[in-house]
Amino acid sequence: MISGFLLVNKDPGITSSRVVQILKKKFNLKKVGHLGTLDPMATGLLIIAINRATKFASLLLQSEKSYRAEVTLGIQTDTDDAEGEVISSKAVNISGLDAKESLLTFLGESDQLPPNYSALKYKGKPMYKYARDGIKVEKAARKILIKNIQNILIELPRVSFDISCSKGTYIRSIARDLGAKLGCGAHLSGLTRTSQEKFTLSEACSLDDIKLKDLISLEKAFEDLDFIKLDEKDCKAFLHGRSIEIDLDHTNLLRVYDSANQFIAIGKNSSKGFKHEYLV
């Protein structure tokens, strides 16, 4: 059974879930999932996990992501992006310097309120369903980290920039909050994911062109991790979920190989010993 990751360059107008369905049918696959939703209007890198790779999804879901974003000032929508209904429109009476300085205040750690239209769940139900029914839900703010904002291009009323951020960051919320800071409202008018973890958009293929030969193996995907080789005795205990004692002074994740040099797992050391976190 083949397992690994495919890098798709998603087109606008298609949901991430639809991409998964298309690939599952195209290659007759059992298990397929994506590692981080892109909204229908957004384009760019969408990592697809196939078969056993879906078990490793959490490792990449936690990863930093980078985007090229375009915000249009002066127009606010109910979804905080270009697909929503306009709820306010104001003149943009600010300078480019004002826009740049306000944008850069998002750098660092902060608490971010998610958009009303999001897949986050409240009492087991996605927030966008409440929003569609006209029900306002007060969702708690979440801690996010904006690592950098670069290549800022200001052509008012549009502000474009590259942004790198932590898991769970909504660029739509950045657009909404930038408009609030500037007092004119704003929405996200363009978004392209350019990287996630070590994978970049330049490596991705279109949905039409992608082939199984483009599959990135589990071993290749995590080759940046250090590795350890286990003898036959330790390997047997390790694969059965028992802790083994190894000489390690850290708790970083490690690739694990058996005595025949086969990649078998990703493991982690703790005070209770070395155990597998993810089995290949």
C-alpha positions as CSV (number, residue, x, y, z in Angstrom):
1,M,0.0,0.0,0.0
2,I,1.5,3.3,-1.0
3,S,1.8,6.0,1.6
4,G,3.2,9.5,1.6
5,F,2.4,13.1,0.8
6,L,1.4,15.0,-2.4
7,L,1.9,18.7,-2.8
8,V,-1.0,20.3,-4.7
9,N,-1.2,23.8,-6.1
10,K,-4.8,24.5,-5.4
11,D,-6.8,26.6,-7.8
12,P,-9.3,29.2,-6.7
13,G,-13.0,28.2,-6.5
14,I,-12.5,24.7,-5.1
15,T,-12.7,23.5,-1.5
16,S,-9.8,21.6,0.1
17,S,-12.2,18.8,0.8
18,R,-13.1,18.6,-2.9
19,V,-9.4,18.3,-3.7
20,V,-9.2,15.3,-1.4
21,Q,-12.3,13.7,-3.0
22,I,-10.9,14.2,-6.5
23,L,-7.5,12.6,-5.7
24,K,-9.1,9.7,-3.8
25,K,-11.1,8.8,-6.9
26,K,-8.4,9.6,-9.4
27,F,-5.9,7.2,-7.8
28,N,-8.3,4.8,-6.2
29,L,-7.0,5.5,-2.7
30,K,-8.3,4.2,0.6
31,K,-7.4,7.1,3.0
32,V,-6.7,10.7,2.0
33,G,-6.7,13.9,4.0
34,H,-5.4,17.4,3.7
35,L,-3.1,19.1,6.2
36,G,-4.6,22.5,6.7
37,T,-7.7,24.0,5.0
38,L,-7.4,26.6,2.3
39,D,-10.6,28.6,1.8
40,P,-12.2,28.2,-1.7
41,M,-11.0,31.6,-2.8
42,A,-7.4,30.9,-1.7
43,T,-4.8,29.3,-3.9
44,G,-1.4,27.7,-3.4
45,L,0.1,24.8,-1.4
46,L,-2.2,22.1,-0.1
47,I,-0.4,19.1,1.5
48,I,-2.3,15.9,0.9
49,A,-1.7,12.8,3.1
50,I,-2.2,9.4,1.6
51,N,-3.0,6.2,3.5
52,R,-0.6,5.7,6.5
53,A,0.7,9.2,6.0
54,T,-2.6,10.4,7.5
55,K,-1.4,9.1,10.9
56,F,1.4,11.6,10.7
57,A,-0.9,14.5,9.9
58,S,-0.6,16.2,13.3
59,L,3.1,16.7,12.9
60,L,2.5,18.9,9.8
61,L,-0.7,20.5,11.0
62,Q,1.2,22.1,13.9
63,S,3.7,23.6,11.5
64,E,4.4,27.2,10.5
65,K,2.8,28.4,7.3
66,S,3.6,31.3,4.9
67,Y,1.3,33.2,2.6
68,R,1.2,36.0,0.0
69,A,-1.9,38.1,1.0
70,E,-3.8,41.0,-0.5
71,V,-6.0,43.2,1.7
72,T,-8.4,45.7,0.2
73,L,-9.1,48.6,2.6
74,G,-12.4,50.5,2.8
75,I,-14.7,47.5,2.3
76,Q,-15.7,45.1,5.0
77,T,-17.6,41.9,4.4
78,D,-19.4,39.5,6.7
79,T,-16.9,36.7,5.9
80,D,-13.8,39.0,6.1
81,D,-12.9,38.0,2.6
82,A,-14.0,38.7,-1.0
83,E,-16.6,35.9,-1.1
84,G,-18.8,37.6,1.6
85,E,-21.5,40.2,1.5
86,V,-20.4,43.8,1.9
87,I,-21.5,45.1,5.3
88,S,-19.7,48.5,5.2
89,S,-17.9,50.8,2.8
90,K,-15.8,53.8,3.7
91,A,-13.4,56.2,2.1
92,V,-9.7,55.3,2.6
93,N,-8.3,58.5,3.9
94,I,-4.9,57.3,5.1
95,S,-1.3,57.3,3.8
96,G,0.7,54.3,2.6
97,L,2.9,54.8,5.7
98,D,-0.1,54.6,8.0
99,A,-1.1,51.3,6.4
100,K,2.4,49.9,6.6
101,E,2.9,50.9,10.3
102,S,-0.4,49.5,11.3
103,L,0.3,46.2,9.5
104,L,3.6,45.8,11.2
105,T,1.9,46.0,14.6
106,F,0.7,42.5,14.1
107,L,4.2,41.1,14.4
108,G,4.8,38.9,17.4
109,E,2.4,37.1,19.7
110,S,-1.1,38.2,20.1
111,D,-4.7,37.0,20.8
112,Q,-6.7,36.6,17.6
113,L,-10.5,36.3,17.3
114,P,-11.4,33.8,14.5
115,P,-13.8,34.9,11.7
116,N,-17.5,34.3,12.3
117,Y,-17.4,32.2,9.2
118,S,-14.9,29.5,10.1
119,A,-14.8,25.8,10.5
120,L,-14.0,26.1,14.2
121,K,-16.6,24.3,16.2
122,Y,-18.8,25.6,19.0
123,K,-20.9,23.0,20.9
124,G,-20.0,20.5,18.1
125,K,-21.2,22.7,15.3
126,P,-19.0,24.7,12.8
127,M,-19.2,28.5,13.4
128,Y,-20.1,29.2,9.8
129,K,-23.4,27.4,10.3
130,Y,-24.3,29.7,13.2
131,A,-23.3,32.7,11.1
132,R,-25.4,31.5,8.1
133,D,-28.4,31.3,10.5
134,G,-27.7,34.8,11.8
135,I,-26.7,33.5,15.3
136,K,-23.7,35.4,16.8
137,V,-21.3,33.2,18.7
138,E,-18.6,34.7,21.0
139,K,-15.7,32.5,20.3
140,A,-12.6,32.8,22.6
141,A,-9.5,34.5,21.2
142,R,-6.6,32.2,20.4
143,K,-2.9,32.8,20.9
144,I,-1.1,33.2,17.6
145,L,2.4,34.2,16.5
146,I,3.2,36.3,13.4
147,K,6.9,35.6,12.7
148,N,7.5,38.0,9.9
149,I,5.7,40.4,7.5
150,Q,7.8,41.2,4.4
151,N,7.7,42.5,0.8
152,I,4.9,45.0,1.6
153,L,3.4,46.6,-1.5
154,I,1.0,49.4,-1.0
155,E,-1.2,50.5,-3.9
156,L,-4.2,52.0,-1.9
157,P,-6.8,50.7,-1.3
158,R,-4.8,47.5,-1.7
159,V,-2.1,46.3,0.7
160,S,-0.1,43.2,-0.3
161,F,2.5,41.4,1.8
162,D,4.2,38.1,2.6
163,I,3.4,36.7,6.1
164,S,4.7,33.7,8.1
165,C,2.5,32.6,11.0
166,S,1.8,29.9,13.5
167,K,-0.8,27.2,13.3
168,G,-4.4,28.5,13.7
169,T,-3.7,31.9,12.3
170,Y,-6.5,33.4,10.2
171,I,-5.2,35.8,7.6
172,R,-8.9,36.9,7.1
173,S,-8.8,38.1,10.7
174,I,-5.6,40.0,10.1
175,A,-7.4,41.8,7.2
176,R,-10.4,42.5,9.4
177,D,-8.3,43.8,12.3
178,L,-6.1,45.9,10.0
179,G,-9.2,47.6,8.7
180,A,-10.4,48.2,12.3
181,K,-7.0,49.7,13.3
182,L,-7.2,52.1,10.3
183,G,-10.8,53.0,10.9
184,C,-11.9,52.2,7.4
185,G,-12.7,48.5,7.4
186,A,-11.1,45.9,5.2
187,H,-11.3,42.4,3.8
188,L,-8.9,39.7,2.4
189,S,-9.1,40.0,-1.3
190,G,-6.4,37.5,-2.3
191,L,-4.4,34.7,-0.6
192,T,-1.8,32.2,-1.7
193,R,-0.1,29.7,0.6
194,T,3.5,29.7,-0.3
195,S,5.0,27.2,2.2
196,Q,4.2,24.9,5.1
197,E,6.9,23.3,7.2
198,K,9.8,22.7,4.7
199,F,7.5,22.3,1.7
200,T,7.1,25.1,-0.8
201,L,4.6,26.1,-3.5
202,S,7.4,25.7,-6.2
203,E,7.4,22.0,-5.5
204,A,3.6,21.6,-5.9
205,C,1.7,20.4,-9.0
206,S,-1.7,21.4,-10.3
207,L,-4.6,19.0,-9.6
208,D,-4.7,18.1,-13.3
209,D,-1.0,17.4,-13.6
210,I,-0.2,15.6,-10.3
211,K,0.8,12.0,-10.5
212,L,1.6,9.3,-8.0
213,K,5.2,9.5,-9.0
214,D,5.2,12.9,-7.3
215,L,4.5,11.2,-3.9
216,I,6.9,12.2,-1.1
217,S,7.6,9.2,1.1
218,L,7.2,9.3,4.9
219,E,11.0,8.8,5.2
220,K,11.7,11.6,2.9
221,A,9.2,13.9,4.5
222,F,10.9,13.7,7.9
223,E,14.5,13.4,6.8
224,D,15.4,16.5,8.7
225,L,14.8,14.6,12.0
226,D,17.8,12.9,13.6
227,F,17.6,9.1,13.6
228,I,18.3,6.0,15.8
229,K,18.8,2.4,14.9
230,L,17.4,-0.3,17.2
231,D,18.6,-3.9,17.6
232,E,16.2,-6.8,17.1
233,K,15.4,-7.1,20.8
234,D,14.7,-3.4,21.4
235,C,12.8,-3.2,18.2
236,K,10.3,-5.9,19.1
237,A,9.5,-4.2,22.5
238,F,9.4,-0.8,20.8
239,L,6.9,-1.9,18.2
240,H,4.7,-3.5,20.9
241,G,4.4,-0.1,22.5
242,R,6.8,-0.8,25.4
243,S,9.3,1.8,26.6
244,I,13.0,1.0,26.0
245,E,16.0,2.6,27.6
246,I,18.4,4.4,25.3
247,D,21.2,6.9,26.0
248,L,19.5,10.2,25.0
249,D,19.6,13.5,26.8
250,H,16.8,15.2,24.8
251,T,13.1,14.7,24.0
252,N,13.2,15.6,20.3
253,L,11.4,13.4,17.8
254,L,13.6,10.9,16.1
255,R,13.3,8.7,13.0
256,V,13.6,5.1,14.1
257,Y,15.1,2.3,12.0
258,D,15.2,-1.5,12.7
259,S,18.3,-3.7,12.4
260,A,17.6,-4.1,8.7
261,N,17.7,-0.3,8.2
262,Q,13.9,-0.1,7.6
263,F,12.2,3.1,8.6
264,I,9.6,1.9,11.2
265,A,8.5,4.9,13.3
266,I,9.0,8.3,14.8
267,G,9.8,8.1,18.5
268,K,10.3,10.3,21.5
269,N,12.3,9.9,24.7
270,S,10.9,10.8,28.1
271,S,11.5,10.1,31.8
272,K,9.6,6.9,31.2
273,G,11.8,5.7,28.4
274,F,11.8,5.8,24.6
275,K,8.5,5.0,22.9
276,H,7.0,5.4,19.4
277,E,4.8,8.4,18.7
278,Y,3.9,7.4,15.1
279,L,4.3,4.0,13.5
280,V,5.0,3.6,9.8
